[in-house]
């Protein structure tokens, strides 16, 4: 996403956020929207059945390189979401992004800066970014 588009989105969120301007309200909305993402994915699995979770212990061979091991790691997510489930999950992700952006606005942080700094951090740390 271009910086201009991110800035435009952040300005749009600033203009539209009326009811939940308190940092406490926005923090709780971030949590609520994250839970709704989880719920929409769960429904895609348990109610629709268009996707499924097929999970087992990840195999990791310490004698192989990180890149070689990466090829054998699994997401445990199997199938393709139907159009309805994809639309629901996409909408929930969008709401979460809205509230995260609102939190940036309250804290006077540019979302584009967050994205750029995280990208820089990922480039620096590579595969060690979340260990």
C-alpha positions, 0 to 999 in steps of 0.5 A: 500500500502506498504511503499516500493511500495509508495517509488518506485512510488514516485521515478518513478514520479520523473524520469518521471516528465520532462515538469512540474517541476515548482511548479506552473505548478504542482499545476495547474496540481493537480487542473486540474486533480481533475477537470477531476476526477469530469468530468469523474464521471459526465459523468458516471452519465449524459452520460453513466448512469451506476451510478446515484446520488440520493441525499436528506438531510442526517438524523442525530439523535443527540440522537443516537451515532455517530456509530448508525447515521453512519449506516443511512448516505448515499453516494448518489451514486447509482449503479455500474460503467461500465467497461469503466467508471471505467477505465476512473475514475481510470485513472483520479485518477491515474493522480491526484495521479501522480501530488500530488506525484510530488508536494511531490517531489518538496517540498521534502516530502515523500509520505509514510510519508504523508500517515502515518501521515494522517493515524495517524491523522485519528486514533487519531481523528476518526470520528472527522477528517473532521468536 
